Amino acid sequence: MAEVDVEKTATLDEPMNAVFDWSDSETPVRDALWDYYMEKNSKDTDKTVVDMKPTLDMSDDEVKALAEKLLKK
């Protein structure tokens, strides 16, 4: 089984409102990004998995930047 660096993916599991002052959502960052990609991909799970996979290798700062770019309204 592959090991995942827990600290590296910590931001993904934090609530949006704990990471971003512009969000009041309690949805975890991971779920918010998943929902974004599901909508973008017309609810195609396979395409969404492909889009989400790189986030597992991103640093916290990279995840924050991506979420900010895609989710901030």
VENHUUR-V91478 format. One record per residue. N is the residue number from 1. RES is the residue in three letters. PHI is phi in degrees with one decimal (999 if undefined). BURIAL is + if it has 16 or more other ideal C-beta (glycine too) atoms within 10 Angstrom, else -. D_CENTER is the distance of its C-alpha to the mean C-alpha in whole Angstrom. Layout:
n=N res=RES phi=PHI burial=BURIAL d_center=D_CENTER
n=N res=RES phi=PHI burial=BURIAL d_center=D_CENTER
This chain:
n=1 res=MET phi=999 burial=- d_center=22
n=2 res=ALA phi=-75.4 burial=- d_center=20
n=3 res=GLU phi=-88.5 burial=- d_center=19
n=4 res=VAL phi=-114.0 burial=- d_center=16
n=5 res=ASP phi=-71.7 burial=- d_center=16
n=6 res=VAL phi=-58.7 burial=- d_center=15
n=7 res=GLU phi=-66.2 burial=- d_center=15
n=8 res=LYS phi=-65.8 burial=- d_center=13
n=9 res=THR phi=-105.4 burial=+ d_center=9
n=10 res=ALA phi=-58.6 burial=- d_center=11
n=11 res=THR phi=-62.2 burial=+ d_center=8
n=12 res=LEU phi=-58.6 burial=+ d_center=5
n=13 res=ASP phi=-96.1 burial=- d_center=8
n=14 res=GLU phi=-80.7 burial=+ d_center=10
n=15 res=PRO phi=-65.0 burial=+ d_center=10
n=16 res=MET phi=-52.0 burial=+ d_center=9
n=17 res=ASN phi=-70.9 burial=- d_center=13
n=18 res=ALA phi=-86.0 burial=- d_center=14
n=19 res=VAL phi=-96.4 burial=+ d_center=11
n=20 res=PHE phi=-122.6 burial=+ d_center=12
n=21 res=ASP phi=-74.3 burial=- d_center=16
n=22 res=TRP phi=-88.9 burial=- d_center=16
n=23 res=SER phi=-113.7 burial=+ d_center=14
n=24 res=ASP phi=-111.2 burial=- d_center=16
n=25 res=SER phi=-80.7 burial=- d_center=13
n=26 res=GLU phi=-93.0 burial=- d_center=13
n=27 res=THR phi=-65.7 burial=- d_center=10
n=28 res=PRO phi=-60.5 burial=+ d_center=8
n=29 res=VAL phi=-55.0 burial=+ d_center=4
n=30 res=ARG phi=-55.5 burial=+ d_center=3
n=31 res=ASP phi=-69.1 burial=- d_center=6
n=32 res=ALA phi=-65.0 burial=+ d_center=6
n=33 res=LEU phi=-66.8 burial=+ d_center=4
n=34 res=TRP phi=-58.4 burial=+ d_center=6
n=35 res=ASP phi=-60.7 burial=- d_center=9
n=36 res=TYR phi=-59.1 burial=+ d_center=9
n=37 res=TYR phi=-67.4 burial=+ d_center=10
n=38 res=MET phi=-61.2 burial=+ d_center=12
n=39 res=GLU phi=-65.2 burial=- d_center=14
n=40 res=LYS phi=-60.3 burial=- d_center=14
n=41 res=ASN phi=-97.3 burial=- d_center=15
n=42 res=SER phi=53.7 burial=- d_center=18
n=43 res=LYS phi=61.2 burial=- d_center=16
n=44 res=ASP phi=-90.7 burial=- d_center=17
n=45 res=THR phi=-60.8 burial=- d_center=15
n=46 res=ASP phi=-61.2 burial=- d_center=16
n=47 res=LYS phi=-66.6 burial=- d_center=15
n=48 res=THR phi=-66.7 burial=+ d_center=11
n=49 res=VAL phi=-59.4 burial=- d_center=12
n=50 res=VAL phi=-62.3 burial=- d_center=13
n=51 res=ASP phi=-67.7 burial=+ d_center=10
n=52 res=MET phi=-81.0 burial=+ d_center=7
n=53 res=LYS phi=-51.3 burial=- d_center=10
n=54 res=PRO phi=-61.1 burial=- d_center=10
n=55 res=THR phi=-65.6 burial=+ d_center=7
n=56 res=LEU phi=-69.6 burial=- d_center=9
n=57 res=ASP phi=-102.1 burial=- d_center=11
n=58 res=MET phi=-84.6 burial=+ d_center=10
n=59 res=SER phi=-75.3 burial=- d_center=11
n=60 res=ASP phi=-57.2 burial=+ d_center=10
n=61 res=ASP phi=-63.3 burial=- d_center=12
n=62 res=GLU phi=-67.6 burial=- d_center=10
n=63 res=VAL phi=-63.4 burial=+ d_center=6
n=64 res=LYS phi=-59.8 burial=+ d_center=8
n=65 res=ALA phi=-63.8 burial=- d_center=10
n=66 res=LEU phi=-64.1 burial=+ d_center=8
n=67 res=ALA phi=-62.8 burial=+ d_center=6
n=68 res=GLU phi=-59.8 burial=- d_center=10
n=69 res=LYS phi=-64.8 burial=- d_center=11
n=70 res=LEU phi=-89.5 burial=- d_center=10
n=71 res=LEU phi=-109.8 burial=+ d_center=10
n=72 res=LYS phi=-71.4 burial=- d_center=12
n=73 res=LYS phi=-107.6 burial=- d_center=16
